[in-house]
Amino acid sequence: MLRAWSASGFGNIFATAPKPTCLRTSNETDHALKPLFAKETLTKPVMAAKVSLINIGKDLWSYLCRQIPPPVALSNYTSEAQLSEVLKSGKLDADIIVLGHHLDDPLKVANWIKAINPTTKIFLLRKPSDFETMRRDFEQTPSLGEGLELCSTADIKSLPSVLINTPTESANDTNINARPEESIPVLNKRAYLSQPEEIEVIDDLLNSAEIGFILLDSNQTITHLNLFACDLLSLNQKDSVGTPIGLAFGSDEHSAAQHLAIQNLINEARDNEERSSGLITVETADMRNLYLRCSVALNDPSNESSGMALIIQDQSNIIQVESDLLEEQARNKVTLELLKEGVIITDNNFHVVHMNPVAESLTGWPTYEAAGRSVEDIIRLIDSVKRERIVLPGKECIEDSRAVQISQNLLLVNNRNEEHTIEITIAPRLIKENQIQGTVIVIKDLSETRRLTSEIQHRASHDALTGLLNRQEFEYQLEKSIASAALHNVQHILCYIDVNQFKIINTQAGHTAGDYILKEVARLLQSKIRSIDIIGRLGGDEFALLLVNHTLDNAQRTAQTLVEEFQRHRFSWNDQSFELGLCVGMVAVTKDSPEPAQMLTRAELACFSAKDRGRNQIHLYRSDDDELTRKHEEILRAAGITGALQEDRFKLYCQPIVSLAVGNRSTQHYELLLRLTDNNGNIILPGAFIPAAERYGLMPNVDRWVIHTALHRYHETFGEKSGVHIAINLSGNSLNDDKLLDFIKSELQSSSIDPQKVCFEITETAAINNLTQASNLITELKAFGCCFALDDFGSGLSSFTYLKNLPVDFLKIDGSFVTDMADDTIDYAMVEAINQLGHVMGIGTIAECAESEEVVEQLRKLGVDFAQGYAMGSPIPMDGLKLLH
């Protein structure tokens, strides 16, 4: 009856081993396990049953030998021809026969055996694919498998148990003892060891060792392996003993490569009859690499049938340390080459061992030429001041075991006689146990650092455009000259120089031309003074000159020479030519002179006085000069204006502009007037600070403050739905501000005010002096919705001529005509003419300085549209209008 078994609960006998990647052989081995191969440790087993294995293969035969212990006896027939001879002779006396999976026609052989000995148990061993096919055939035709048991090689572990537990009719002591001794194979090492206690001690020692041991018999069957070998090769200790080494590793490609590496070592040992060793790289399941050194030692090199020992050492840590060391060396080499400092390594005799590229560049010596030479030949040092040779303190460094540094006045002269400013450090090179093995010399090139430092210092003390001293450095030199005047009782002359008409160049030719000509001005000034004199640019077109150790007469002659030179010189840019002049203010520098800033102020005041007298003038400062005193006061006021802007001490006042139409006394227009509060809270009227602000170019900043404040406070003062119009004055200086238009548009948008409620006022004089700029500004802002008024109209001699070029909305009749018009017929006629001209051109009219009801009545009779003055209302703070609106 057929029994087909495939014990699915059993795992695969083949252990999966890591993948070997390389093999290296050497002559390393170990003799420690040689006594385990001694033949005298084997004894004859006692047999109980007869099992014949037919054509099962060498590996499976070795496996079954290990798994089927005595008293079961095994015999193996390796070919059908051998089996055929036995069957023909009728001498097949086996109780159990296993037909291997290599037989082509196992059923034919099984029927032949049953015909000779019907009581023999027959097992058919098949590969998994053949097993399933044959099982189905047996199920369909039961007679085919009568008396047979079908087994799968996939469950080969189950076969030994089945064979051992299979009952047989001939398994008795007589039959067992009758088995020939020479057919007994080595089955299990524990069955043959005569002293199990001794072996157990050896096992314990081997299992506790951190070296892997695998013992093989002559058929390369594993007879013993310790736990460490199992861990390294991912083997199962119990299942591997008695297994051919090929089966122990498994059949996947990784395991096969690992087995091949070990097999090559075994073959090498046998071929050369000596020990062999190699390095195997194993990739573990968690993707780590293990580096295993495997050594094969033959028990008896002269006996081909002798066993052998495989000794395995884990050298992963050693290999990793070596790898890390090589990596560190490579990293150090890269680091050395990337350093910005030059590095030279020497031995104890101060001979060059290595140089990095920076050191090669600094010294001019390549490493291949410098190696072995004395470092004194490579590094030539001299004192930059004394120009004497400096000896490297190498011996001092080694004797004292400390680093030595040299940095002051140090120059390195390379083999091309080029000099580098350097800083050098020499340190002992220490190896393990703090032993000195030469020196490390670090050379830091300071040439670029010194150059950059010098350049930074030069930029900090010199004007970037002209290369002259800047204001800060000039003041420092002036301070030194004041001290020298007191120390040596000498006199210097300080000159403040202003270039006349320079702004015309920027306006007509652009700032690029202006910068070019400023540099030419600086060169011309330098060419006419002595080398000991000091010249600097204070800013813009203003220069300062210090004539060292000069009398006033000599200084005036020098200044006059400069003025005349500039009168003759023509400054050219492309196809344009410009004439420039100089105004010079002079002040003597003596032992009694005040601080540099005050001295510059005095010279500047003198220069202003020179400019007031026209072009190409020279003025000498005197302490009793009333004009200079007035200029000084203006400067102080200008400084006060700057402080007032920063401290928000300006105030806006409003004066009503009232319609003169009969029955309409409502106030819908206000002019915004500017006031300044001093540090004590007192109100200062515009006449006291506006001239200084205009002279010193501060009015654009003041105008911007007024525009921003007026627009952003409009809704708070008059209400969001108010119909009130406000008039804001613009100075003549602001008309030259290229960015004013964009500023006004931005403020109108951010304040959300209706542009139609905003009127800008410019004076007639400012409009005439800046006709193009004024016309463009008026046109742009009118397109945006704003309106314009021409203030102080009639004060200029050409008012009527220029009016047609200015598209204004209102004419504000100059107050000088309005004030006395009731008593002066000419003033009356002027007001009448201006009013008629405005109405003919469609322009509204506003009379200023309406101080009495009589004047107001005359203005109404003439048809003037609006009046402004104390008769209509006094100026009040803008914040005070909240109650009225």
Disulfide bonds with the S-S distance in Angstrom:
none
